[in-house]
Amino acid sequence: MTNGSAPAEAAFEGGGPVPQSGIGFYGHVKQYHNLKAEIDQAILDVLESGSYVLGPQLVKFEEELAGHLRVQETVGVNSGTDALLLVFLALGLGPGDEVITTSNTFFATAEAIWLAGATPVFVDSDQKTRNVDATKIEAAITPRTRAIVPVHLYGLAADMPAVAEVAKAHDLFVVEDCAQAIGARGDRFAIGEWSDAVCLSFIIQKNLGCFGDGGAVATNHQDLATKIRKLRNHGSLKRSYHSIGYNSRLDDVHAAVLRVKLKHVDEWSERRREIARLYDNGLAEAPMTLPFTPHGYEHVYHLYVIESDDRDGLQAYLNSKGITALTHYPIAIHQQEDFPWGRPARVTSLPITEKSAASVLSLPMYPELTNAEVERVIEEILNWTANREALSQQAV
Ligand SMILES: Cc1ncc(COP(=O)(O)O)c(C=O)c1O
């Protein structure tokens, strides 16, 4: 099976060619086909309505998303990156301010901190969850620290109560980067409960994705929501009245599409967990590290990421068998060439992050995968494992 989407895959994996294969990495075209009648109608309705920007579909989507997340307000913006940037600006973060985050994340987490003029401070990840190691945050705090930005990496909530405890003790803002984790939960907490704001991305391949770029900020602080509404629309809440802002609105066509998809996101998360269980069981004996979910947490498996001491060998083998496996993220932010590009940054010791970068491999994971496809991925990984062992024995 292919999902017929190689060009789009290439576009959002940084422009490089992503091999076309029997089992692709993304299911968004299949997802569109499954919901085609409803999505097509929703788009046509917006086109006929003539309201394309800051219109009724956006208002309804924001209400429905707030209800889904159980937060007071959401504000639609044009990307997850802008969601982060506008929150940082609305909180007044800027030059001289330090923001603690992780280096094991998509680049945009740190990029938004730089774009706000502030200084990212990178602390290490937890060995098991790969999320920020909350026990390492305190040591990274200085008098300039203003905020902590935990990332719910791969769809697993970071330890928010622990992050919030440090933040409270030092009077810091907390902004959750939830680009990969809509629907995730902790054992005794929900996303949004322990922070000032939550930033979401709706780029194509996300668990709730539109047909391009989109994002939102969710918050229980009405004043913050109002500032972001202003910032996203040229500093304006009212026609002809402005202050400096941006053009960063989630358009109504995408809001309408997201309204259709939002109704399915919980069942898709459930299917992702089912697929994860198949992988967990099938690969339980394989010599590799499988994703870890702390007791009581609800993972939404945006990505199913294993760690192997021969990641490149396994990736090449799977790709040669027509199975696309990708890496998230093979070069940590602080390891990028020319880092930090003349901008301020502080890097603490990051051994876990660096080990992850060298060993992570993401297997196909999307609700439209069939069980047979998942079994095939498992079978090929086990084949590779067996061959690898045989080859090592021959070499002895
Ligand atoms: C963890 C993380 N943060 C931020 C972003 C930025 O979101 P966007 O691509 O919508 O700007 C992404 C995804 O792309 C992400 O995965």
Ligand as a Chemical Component Dictionary entry (heavy atoms), coordinates in Angstrom:
data_LIG
# 
_chem_comp.id                   LIG 
_chem_comp.type                 NON-POLYMER 
_chem_comp.pdbx_formal_charge   0 
_chem_comp.three_letter_code    LIG 
# 
loop_
_chem_comp_atom.comp_id 
_chem_comp_atom.atom_id 
_chem_comp_atom.alt_atom_id 
_chem_comp_atom.type_symbol 
_chem_comp_atom.charge 
_chem_comp_atom.model_Cartn_x 
_chem_comp_atom.model_Cartn_y 
_chem_comp_atom.model_Cartn_z 
_chem_comp_atom.pdbx_ordinal 
LIG C1 C1 C 0 7.274 19.560 19.206 1  
LIG C2 C2 C 0 6.906 20.533 18.138 2  
LIG N1 N1 N 0 6.888 21.841 18.415 3  
LIG C3 C3 C 0 6.521 22.758 17.501 4  
LIG C4 C4 C 0 6.167 22.381 16.239 5  
LIG C5 C5 C 0 5.836 23.454 15.251 6  
LIG O1 O1 O 0 4.580 23.332 14.715 7  
LIG P1 P1 P 0 4.283 23.878 13.235 8  
LIG O2 O2 O 0 4.955 22.973 12.275 9  
LIG O3 O3 O 0 2.796 23.822 13.130 10 
LIG O4 O4 O 0 4.796 25.257 13.158 11 
LIG C6 C6 C 0 6.144 21.022 15.899 12 
LIG C7 C7 C 0 5.732 20.498 14.596 13 
LIG O5 O5 O 0 5.823 20.693 13.545 14 
LIG C8 C8 C 0 6.536 20.074 16.868 15 
LIG O6 O6 O 0 6.533 18.767 16.596 16 
# 
loop_
_chem_comp_bond.comp_id 
_chem_comp_bond.atom_id_1 
_chem_comp_bond.atom_id_2 
_chem_comp_bond.value_order 
_chem_comp_bond.pdbx_ordinal 
LIG C1 C2 SING 1  
LIG C2 N1 SING 2  
LIG C2 C8 DOUB 3  
LIG N1 C3 DOUB 4  
LIG C3 C4 SING 5  
LIG C4 C5 SING 6  
LIG C4 C6 DOUB 7  
LIG C5 O1 SING 8  
LIG O1 P1 SING 9  
LIG P1 O2 DOUB 10 
LIG P1 O3 SING 11 
LIG P1 O4 SING 12 
LIG C6 C7 SING 13 
LIG C6 C8 SING 14 
LIG C7 O5 DOUB 15 
LIG C8 O6 SING 16 
# 
